[in-house]
Amino acid sequence: MVNKTTHKEVILLCFYDCILFLIKLTPRFLIPVVSRVVCFFGRSFVGRDIKILRENLEQMRDMPRGSQDALAFEKRTFFNHICSALETLKFSCKPESLKVDGKERLSELIEAGRKKGTGSLFVTAHLGSWESVGWVLSKIAKSDCHALARRPGCKALERFFDKFRCRLGMKVLLIDRPLLLRDMVKTLKSGGFLAVAMDQRPVGGRKTTVDFLGRKTDFVCGPAIAAGMAECPVYAVFSVRKGPMHYELISSEVAPAGNKNLDVNVLTQRMATAIEHAVDLYPDQWTWHYDRWLNDEACA
């Protein structure tokens, strides 16, 4: 439960709402221009993110820090992230402004899952506009889509995201809530949709080690446990940026319904492999500045 809003939080909420209002008024063709300006002036505020990104690129893509290829990739990555963030906020206010391709394939998967009599688990990643995945799911299914999310450290941000996701037709299950696994299974067994962006480094809870981008990497395994207990199908879906306010859904089946006897580690590996394929296709739309391999010797 969120406590009563403080005076400082009210000011922050007003600031966030003003920013959102300005983004709403920004013409779509100006989004890339605004993104380049933010990239130019904002770099000094994200020094830690840049450091982690460079370390990850050096380890995972053999791009030495300071090399021409690494610097070019870094610029493209931050530009794509800012564009996607601004466009996601914009379409949350004006849904008709977003063009999304690939909804037919996702609709086929949703209908196939419904015929099994259960809900469906959708695996995604912090690539492109991941928040739009829940919105598309809620529109196609004509019902709310539940999503796992971390609780922001700032209560003002928490309230802002609550309003933002509510406009997208999403209900959030915070990962620090008690009996989270029970609620995930309940959602799936009742025929609901659950979307999980599971490419961040696990913080507590259930986890396992999988092969990801050529390295042993910790992944959360709670989604695989929930899918097995609910015997529901698992799909991978990613919303990748194709141009200003234009995205494409990349969807595939990870595991069919009735996967109760499928090993949790095997299912989690399949989820990680689906994310890896998407990252390979669109590497400069993935968030390389997360400290996924923080405990590795190379990152120490």
C-alpha positions as CSV (number, residue, x, y, z in Angstrom):
1,M,0.0,0.0,0.0
2,V,1.3,3.4,-1.0
3,N,1.5,5.9,1.9
4,K,0.1,9.4,1.8
5,T,1.7,11.7,-0.7
6,T,4.2,14.2,0.7
7,H,4.7,17.8,-0.4
8,K,7.9,16.9,-2.2
9,E,6.2,14.0,-4.0
10,V,3.4,16.3,-5.1
11,I,5.9,18.6,-6.7
12,L,7.6,15.6,-8.5
13,L,4.3,14.3,-9.7
14,C,3.5,17.8,-11.2
15,F,6.9,17.8,-12.9
16,Y,6.4,14.4,-14.4
17,D,2.9,15.3,-15.6
18,C,4.2,18.5,-17.2
19,I,6.9,16.5,-19.0
20,L,4.2,14.0,-20.2
21,F,2.0,16.9,-21.4
22,L,4.9,18.3,-23.5
23,I,5.7,14.9,-24.9
24,K,2.0,14.5,-25.8
25,L,2.2,17.8,-27.8
26,T,5.4,16.9,-29.6
27,P,4.8,16.0,-33.3
28,R,6.0,12.5,-34.1
29,F,8.5,13.8,-36.6
30,L,10.2,15.8,-33.9
31,I,10.7,12.8,-31.5
32,P,14.1,11.9,-33.1
33,V,15.3,15.5,-32.9
34,V,14.3,15.7,-29.2
35,S,16.0,12.4,-28.6
36,R,19.2,13.6,-30.1
37,V,19.1,16.7,-27.9
38,V,18.5,14.6,-24.8
39,C,21.3,12.3,-25.8
40,F,23.7,15.2,-26.2
41,F,22.8,17.0,-22.9
42,G,21.9,14.0,-20.8
43,R,25.1,12.0,-21.0
44,S,26.7,13.8,-18.0
45,F,23.8,12.5,-15.8
46,V,24.1,8.8,-16.8
47,G,27.8,8.2,-16.2
48,R,27.3,5.0,-14.3
49,D,25.0,3.6,-17.1
50,I,27.6,4.5,-19.7
51,K,30.3,2.7,-17.7
52,I,28.3,-0.5,-17.4
53,L,27.3,-0.4,-21.1
54,R,30.9,-0.1,-22.1
55,E,31.9,-3.0,-19.9
56,N,29.1,-5.1,-21.2
57,L,30.0,-4.3,-24.8
58,E,33.6,-5.2,-24.2
59,Q,32.8,-8.5,-22.6
60,M,29.8,-9.6,-24.7
61,R,30.4,-8.1,-28.1
62,D,34.2,-7.8,-28.2
63,M,34.0,-4.0,-28.6
64,P,37.0,-2.4,-26.8
65,R,36.1,0.7,-24.9
66,G,36.9,3.8,-26.9
67,S,36.9,2.0,-30.3
68,Q,35.1,3.6,-33.2
69,D,32.6,0.7,-33.4
70,A,31.9,0.8,-29.7
71,L,31.3,4.5,-29.6
72,A,29.0,4.4,-32.7
73,F,27.0,1.5,-31.1
74,E,26.8,3.3,-27.8
75,K,25.3,6.4,-29.5
76,R,22.7,4.3,-31.5
77,T,21.7,2.4,-28.4
78,F,21.0,5.5,-26.2
79,F,19.3,7.2,-29.1
80,N,17.0,4.2,-29.6
81,H,16.2,4.0,-25.9
82,I,15.3,7.6,-25.6
83,C,13.1,7.5,-28.8
84,S,11.3,4.4,-27.5
85,A,10.8,6.0,-24.1
86,L,9.4,9.2,-25.5
87,E,7.2,7.4,-28.0
88,T,5.9,5.0,-25.3
89,L,4.9,7.9,-23.1
90,K,3.3,9.7,-26.1
91,F,1.2,6.8,-27.2
92,S,0.0,6.2,-23.7
93,C,-1.8,9.5,-24.0
94,K,-2.8,9.1,-27.7
95,P,-3.0,5.3,-28.5
96,E,-4.1,6.0,-32.0
97,S,-0.7,7.7,-32.7
98,L,1.2,4.4,-32.6
99,K,1.5,2.1,-35.6
100,V,2.1,-1.6,-34.7
101,D,2.8,-4.3,-37.2
102,G,2.8,-8.0,-36.5
103,K,-0.5,-8.1,-34.5
104,E,-1.9,-10.9,-36.6
105,R,0.8,-13.4,-35.5
106,L,0.3,-12.5,-31.9
107,S,-3.5,-12.8,-32.2
108,E,-3.0,-16.4,-33.6
109,L,-0.9,-17.3,-30.6
110,I,-3.4,-15.8,-28.2
111,E,-6.3,-17.7,-29.7
112,A,-4.2,-20.9,-29.7
113,G,-3.6,-20.4,-26.0
114,R,-7.3,-19.8,-25.3
115,K,-8.3,-23.0,-26.9
116,K,-6.2,-24.8,-24.2
117,G,-8.5,-23.4,-21.5
118,T,-5.7,-21.6,-19.6
119,G,-4.1,-18.2,-19.6
120,S,-0.8,-17.5,-21.3
121,L,2.6,-16.4,-20.1
122,F,4.3,-13.8,-22.3
123,V,8.1,-13.4,-22.1
124,T,9.6,-10.2,-23.2
125,A,12.8,-8.1,-22.6
126,H,13.9,-4.5,-22.1
127,L,14.2,-4.1,-25.9
128,G,12.4,-1.5,-28.0
129,S,9.1,-0.4,-26.4
130,W,8.5,-3.3,-23.9
131,E,5.6,-1.4,-22.2
132,S,3.7,-1.5,-25.5
133,V,3.6,-5.3,-25.3
134,G,1.2,-5.2,-22.4
135,W,-1.0,-2.6,-24.2
136,V,-1.2,-4.6,-27.4
137,L,-2.1,-7.7,-25.4
138,S,-4.8,-5.9,-23.5
139,K,-6.3,-4.6,-26.8
140,I,-6.2,-7.9,-28.6
141,A,-7.6,-9.8,-25.7
142,K,-10.0,-7.0,-24.7
143,S,-9.0,-7.5,-21.1
144,D,-6.4,-6.4,-18.7
145,C,-2.9,-7.8,-19.0
146,H,-0.9,-8.4,-15.8
147,A,2.8,-7.6,-15.7
148,L,5.6,-8.1,-13.2
149,A,7.4,-5.0,-12.3
150,R,9.9,-3.7,-9.7
151,R,8.8,-1.1,-7.2
152,P,10.4,2.3,-8.0
153,G,12.5,3.7,-5.2
154,C,10.6,7.0,-5.4
155,K,6.9,7.0,-4.4
156,A,6.2,9.8,-6.9
157,L,7.6,7.6,-9.7
158,E,5.5,4.7,-8.4
159,R,2.3,6.8,-8.7
160,F,3.3,8.1,-12.1
161,F,3.9,4.5,-13.4
162,D,0.6,3.4,-11.9
163,K,-1.3,6.0,-13.9
164,F,0.8,5.3,-17.0
165,R,0.2,1.5,-16.9
166,C,-3.5,2.0,-16.1
167,R,-3.9,4.0,-19.3
168,L,-2.3,1.0,-21.1
169,G,-4.8,-1.4,-19.6
170,M,-2.2,-3.1,-17.5
171,K,-2.3,-4.4,-14.0
172,V,0.9,-4.7,-12.1
173,L,2.2,-7.5,-9.8
174,L,5.1,-6.0,-7.9
175,I,7.9,-8.5,-7.4
176,D,8.3,-7.7,-3.8
177,R,4.8,-8.5,-2.9
178,P,4.1,-11.5,-0.5
179,L,2.9,-14.7,-2.2
180,L,3.8,-13.4,-5.6
181,L,4.1,-16.9,-7.1
182,R,0.6,-17.8,-5.9
183,D,-0.8,-14.7,-7.5
184,M,1.0,-15.5,-10.8
185,V,-0.4,-19.0,-10.9
186,K,-3.9,-17.7,-10.0
187,T,-3.7,-15.2,-12.8
188,L,-2.7,-17.8,-15.4
189,K,-5.2,-20.5,-14.2
190,S,-8.0,-18.1,-14.3
191,G,-7.4,-17.4,-18.0
192,G,-5.4,-14.2,-17.6
193,F,-2.3,-13.0,-19.4
194,L,0.9,-12.4,-17.6
195,A,3.8,-10.5,-19.2
196,V,7.3,-10.7,-17.8
197,A,10.4,-8.8,-18.9
198,M,12.9,-11.3,-17.4
199,D,16.3,-10.1,-18.8
200,Q,17.5,-8.2,-15.7
201,R,19.8,-9.6,-13.1
202,P,17.7,-11.3,-10.4
203,V,17.5,-9.6,-7.0
204,G,16.6,-12.3,-4.5
205,G,13.9,-14.8,-5.1
206,R,14.1,-17.9,-7.3
207,K,16.8,-18.0,-9.9
208,T,18.8,-20.4,-12.1
209,T,21.8,-20.2,-14.4
210,V,21.4,-20.4,-18.2
211,D,23.4,-19.8,-21.3
212,F,22.8,-16.3,-22.5
213,L,24.8,-14.4,-25.1
214,G,27.6,-16.9,-24.8
215,R,28.0,-16.6,-21.0
216,K,26.5,-18.3,-17.9
217,T,24.0,-15.9,-16.6
218,D,21.5,-15.8,-13.7
219,F,17.9,-15.7,-14.7
220,V,14.7,-15.6,-12.6
221,C,12.9,-19.0,-12.8
222,G,9.7,-18.0,-11.0
223,P,7.9,-17.5,-14.4
224,A,8.8,-21.0,-15.5
225,I,7.6,-22.4,-12.2
226,A,4.3,-20.5,-12.5
227,A,3.8,-21.7,-16.1
228,G,4.4,-25.3,-15.1
229,M,2.0,-25.1,-12.2
230,A,-0.7,-23.5,-14.4
231,E,0.1,-25.8,-17.4
232,C,-0.2,-22.8,-19.6
233,P,1.6,-22.0,-22.9
234,V,4.6,-19.7,-23.0
235,Y,5.2,-17.2,-25.8
236,A,7.9,-14.7,-26.5
237,V,6.9,-11.3,-27.8
238,F,9.1,-8.2,-28.4
239,S,8.1,-4.7,-29.7
240,V,10.9,-3.4,-31.8
241,R,11.2,0.1,-33.2
242,K,11.0,0.5,-37.0
243,G,10.6,4.3,-37.3
244,P,8.9,7.3,-35.6
245,M,5.9,5.9,-33.7
246,H,6.2,2.7,-35.7
247,Y,6.8,-0.7,-34.1
248,E,6.7,-4.3,-35.1
249,L,5.8,-7.3,-32.8
250,I,8.2,-10.3,-33.0
251,S,6.2,-13.3,-31.6
252,S,7.0,-17.0,-31.2
253,E,6.0,-20.0,-29.1
254,V,8.4,-21.0,-26.3
255,A,6.5,-23.9,-24.9
256,P,3.0,-25.3,-25.5
257,A,0.3,-25.8,-22.9
258,G,0.6,-28.8,-20.6
259,N,4.2,-28.3,-19.8
260,K,3.8,-29.4,-16.2
261,N,6.6,-32.0,-16.5
262,L,9.0,-29.8,-18.3
263,D,12.1,-29.1,-16.2
264,V,12.1,-25.5,-14.8
265,N,15.7,-25.0,-15.9
266,V,14.9,-26.2,-19.4
267,L,12.0,-23.9,-19.7
268,T,13.9,-20.9,-18.3
269,Q,16.7,-21.7,-20.8
270,R,14.1,-21.6,-23.7
271,M,12.9,-18.2,-22.5
272,A,16.5,-16.9,-22.3
273,T,17.2,-18.3,-25.8
274,A,14.2,-16.4,-27.2
275,I,15.4,-13.2,-25.7
276,E,18.9,-13.9,-27.0
277,H,17.6,-14.3,-30.6
278,A,15.8,-10.9,-30.3
279,V,18.9,-9.2,-29.0
280,D,20.9,-10.7,-31.9
281,L,18.4,-9.3,-34.4
282,Y,18.2,-5.8,-32.7
283,P,21.3,-5.4,-30.6
284,D,21.1,-1.6,-30.4
285,Q,17.6,-1.6,-29.1
286,W,18.5,-3.7,-26.0
287,T,19.4,-2.1,-22.7
288,W,23.1,-2.9,-22.4
289,H,23.5,-0.6,-19.4
290,Y,22.0,-3.0,-16.9
291,D,24.5,-4.6,-14.5
292,R,23.5,-8.2,-15.4
293,W,27.1,-9.5,-15.0
294,L,28.1,-7.3,-12.1
295,N,29.4,-10.2,-10.0
296,D,31.6,-11.6,-12.8
297,E,35.3,-11.3,-12.4
298,A,35.6,-9.1,-15.5
299,C,33.1,-6.6,-14.0
300,A,34.7,-6.5,-10.6
